[in-house]
Amino acid sequence: MKAWLLLFPLLFLAHHSPAAPPNFLFIFSDDHASHALSCYGSKINSTPNLDRIATSGARFSNAFVTNSICTPSRATLMTGLYSHRNGVTVFNRFDGSQPTVAKYLQAAGYYTGIVGKWHLESDPTGFDYWSILPGQGRYHNPEFIEMGKRKTLTGYVEDLIADQSIAFLENRPKDRPFLLFSNPKAPHRNWEPDAKHAHLYDDIDIPTPPTFNDDYSSRSPAAAEATMRIDLHLNASDTKGPPPPNLSGAALKFWKYQRFIKDYLRCVAAMDDNVGRLLDYLKDHDLLKNTVIIYASDNGFYLGDHNWFDKRFMYDPSLRVPLLISAPGISKPNSVIPQMVLNVDFAPTLLDLAGLPVPPQMQGKSLAPLLRGQSPPDWRSAMYYRYYHYPGDHRVQPHYGIRTATEKLIFFHHINAWEFYDLTQDPDELHNLINDPAQATAIANAKNRLILEKNRVQDTDQFAEAFRNPPITTTPPPEKVLP
Ligand SMILES: [Ca+2]
């Protein structure tokens, strides 16, 4: 056993508050964009059960991920570390010998479990019980790996994940707090609905997003290179059959969008129903009063935004994720928290809410002060992002950048191309201002800020030097740099 793990129960005793530690139900879905939840103002669907979490607790209106793709985001959830620190930058195998939030909570006495999507290739560690989908898993009659043993279950994946999650809660030792990750597969590609929702939206057209016809004209070449366009790259498997032969141009694109978005939203609806089952279980067993409920997605998603499906790019539709937290006695009902929060914050938050110390290697911050309604004056005002997977499935150029409340700077380092967006004037990120002379000072400052943030999170690989090549002539803004 690792030395840190041996020490941890002692640390727990030292820091443990008099109140009983809370249970945790963490629902971590796959590719669910925040603009497909009604509590986030969705114009295209309704999520009544997810909205229950927002109503009883807090909705974070500026939650972002540090690498918008499945496997890396899951490694970050477990470790509280950026991809370059936990070793999972693309779809590589997670080194399960690392400290994780599950191990820390398990060592402190929690009964820990994970059901559903895992997607970290190595077997889960730090869990007393696990039943995971192999890889991406299947929507219908899926196989699970339960504690190392494969089993095939009959039914729809979202129902089966909720069934096993409820069984975990039923069978848990009742004298210990629990940590349960109940991780949906939905609404990941290729968006296969269940029979119950197969005809939802049959009689209506789903509206297209405002950036549906983005032509990428002001962007770097990276956008045009990506192979994730609604009109060009949704295939017959995605649309569940070939298009009518008489369609072309805008009409064909609209047809493909309808086929994609309706199935996507049907999968969301099935997931939302099962979130309701879990919430009902907690309610019926008097567990709501001492269970922290968290809902988040591993990344956002382009729902036709910029003529895309999928994620990866640092633009807001995939950078932003839904994050709902109901923490009894801590979060305020129906509250909205505007501060910039990241997926590196999830693990520290769980440990802090459990009354445990946040281990020094973790790179995120506990969200507990924000849940209490506080506004810490030193809260982060910029975030660092980095994407690695190229050519991958969709030829999205690797890039890194920073986002503040008002600006976004992106560097596609393989092709030495920059983009800069003024989010106050251009929230849809349609006008790349990198060559606008009026923005020269703002861009130079943003480049300096990018260096600071890159160093702050200790991302110091070979591309750091490539990045330093552009001349930087202005004084960096005042910034506290961590050692
Ligand atoms: Ca995902």
Residues whose N, C-alpha, C, O or C-beta is under 5 A from the ligand:
A	BS01	CA	D30 D31 I69 C70 D298 N299
